């Protein structure tokens, strides 16, 4: 019986001209989303490669210079890359990069606001000059037209367009009384309609997304990416079912098509647009970040206080003046770094409470938003899809932590030689630790996504259950 | 019509002519039955405890002004609305408890038959027959139902969007015929039909009645009720105020009786 109703629904859809406009446009949007995401992934790849190349080049040049110096080339003190202080502070640098995963094309996520590479030197990461990619502010404001945009925003719209009147239209056109005078209960009609429309809309979304992604990103054909593709399919099916459930519940109320359309659009606006925005706003007002200016001031205060406490002054002492110019410079530089590095550490320690406050507030904000996402299936889906692309807030937090750890490592590597007032050996320069990004393990990411999938499932099951329960009271008779 | 005859032959007993089953009908198990059927719409009493039994072969015509409770009665038998109290039975099954089951035995023709505009008359009939469980009809079978219902020969392959109200009504009749139901529920079914088609429809009803079908028809057409019906009931303010056999009353008497009930 279900198959019969589905066949009839298919015939009806196939004879509706709007179908031939809506479905191709939707397919084009999906394909365009895939293409856009793939282009963004290449952009990230290029950026990361460029940054890495820059860092490599820096190290190579220094080694080259060291080799020449060892071979006996004439050089001044300031030209020698082996001097630990300047190398640690400004001459040497690493670009900590977060290369995109093969699945990066799924969603731009946070990757347009959070940098995928960071310059690491001695100075605290906070003071590090901004080397972010420059993104068109208009894009940032509107959000990019990537696959996740199509799936989270447009996919439910098509579902709404196809299902807001699945019962009301037949009641209004008058066919319903004839239908329901047949020995077929109303829930079978609804089920058949959902199965056909769902098969079409969800099938297209899953099919075009996955085939498009795999064709344009052949590197995704590996187990570590394919499970993410599978998860994407599951998330889309659940998210789609949620919206069909809303349509069922709304239709079961027996209101007019116009009312249904209004209610469904209102739910869309609320769940997709307003709820996530309110969520962020709530997180920001409950856990406000200390102002950046406050942080800068704290940093300066720390510097001053540390300088005062250590009695720091740059060494232009008489004993240095008696030496040759070069020797004086060397002594001065060594003296400076000998003092400035501990001093900076001290200053940072003084300023650290405000930083910690900043960091902990940021974490609280994120946790708060993370927990409240369970208020909106759209927010859950958005976060889950970003996770699949490795572009979620959590993914970037992890990257930043890895960078912070590496930054510590960088400092530790140079601290001793500076304090010992010596030059690094060639081997030591070769062995300067380099940054390698370790993406979070599949298990960790899958664990987080599992929570999202369960939540989406519960959302979908709840509305579908509610809708079908309400259908028992459904009456085709006008009153 | 071989298919139809085969099925209808199973139906027993078969009254020979209109009204002849009067005494027999009374003893037969009623196919349509209402027991203290009551419907209350938020304080407005649409139906005040209806008791009604319609035996096989009977054509029961419900008369009454708009809002008298005729459509409410039919909607209750269709389980489109739930009774406030009382029970409705089709073929012995409680309509509320066996909603889907009872719809196997009944066919319904609403006042305005609406069909899928983008399907042809034939496709509409095929779909509705399929829903009723009659997947076995060939195109020829379906065409003969449409023909029997009086649809012009060239119409079945045209989309319903271009049909007149009368043509749609005829497809509705064909759907009911094809369902081979024991019970027909008709809500002013001839409202879109011209006098000739209306007359042909009456003949169809008589034929079905002879085959043992129970028919409940809400109508405004006193003439048609007297001509076709075996019984008439007059409803007023949700109450069945009169219930009589058409053979016991003349045209003029029926009209006078009806008007009397409407006036007081």
Interface residues (C-beta under 8 A of the other chain):
Chain A: X1 X4 X5 X8 X11 X12 X15 X16 X173 X174 X175 X177 X178 X179 X180 X181 X182 X183 X184 X185 X475 X476 X477 X479
Chain B: X41 X75 X78 X80 X81 X82 X99 X100 X101 X103 X104 X106 X107 X108 X110 X112 X113 X114 X115 X116 X117 X118 X119 X123 X127 X128 X130 X131 X132 X133 X135 X172 X175 X185
